């Protein structure tokens, strides 16, 4: 007598032995056509095979879920053998069991449950933030220190601007001497020089005479007072014996600056005896080996022997004539200034 046919789901199990953990796990294997009706002949069931086309949608969905589960378990077993373990959902949450589909978010949330941050975590975070700010402060301080060092080095390399000091070219005006009628006779008048400056005058007396050149003055003519005399370099006692002396360091004829010429008025030819007779507009002609320069008088003044400011340089070409004054007294100086007019 045959029982009425019942529908069962036939499941075949195969045992897989885990060499690492020593576990025996069931491995489900399903065929897409194994959900078959069963009938019994005696005590042995007889299975009728059904085509895939005869399966319902629910049956196909369940078979697909079981197949996916089998594949996942196979992969999990392979990962365990290789030492890699991935968190997966428990089998109860597969499709068809009333739970939602397997997702990566659910897998992570089950494998890594949320943890509460302790006060130590906050302290460590604060220490890290403080360390970052400290590092930034150290870097900033290092940059500022380097800048300060560079500025100090630059400042030390810059040479200070020197304050110009007036060059003393003369202590007293040239051509000074005692009068010819003095008891001691004619000589350089040292009484005109302040006592503390006498060593300086002795030093300046030994200045070297410049090498002759075509641009130097060699002759002077003053037609208004009949002067025609040679010009020598230097205005010391010996040079003025030879003629009109040019102060060493002053400009040559025709050049911008003050050319200073001096001579005696009552000794050594009395070349500049009549400078006081010159008037504005009178000519003073100075010769070089190449040409002549015509100056015209524009100023005459009487000064003290120590008024050396008349020797100062000028922006325009000027000639300054100096001699002792008054005649046979020689306690002052007469200074005549003339500006360049033309060149011949």
ABEGO torsion letter per residue (X at the ends): XBBBBBBBBBBBBBBBBBAAAGBBBBBBBBBAAABBBBBBBEABBBBBBBBAAABBAAAAAAAAAAAAAAAAAAAAAAAAAAGBBBBBBBAAABBGAGBBBBBAAAAAAAABBBBBBBAAAAAAAAAAAAAAAAAAAAAAAAAAAAAAAAAAAAAAABBBBBBBBBBBABABBBGBBBBAABAAEBBBBAAABBAAAAAAAAAAAABBBBBBBAABBABBBBAAAGBBBBBBBEABAAAAAAEBBBBBGBBBBGBBEBBBBBBBAABGGGAAAAAAABBBGBBBBBBBAABBBBBBBABBBBBBAABAAAABBBABBBBBBBBBOBBGAGABBBBBBBBBABBX
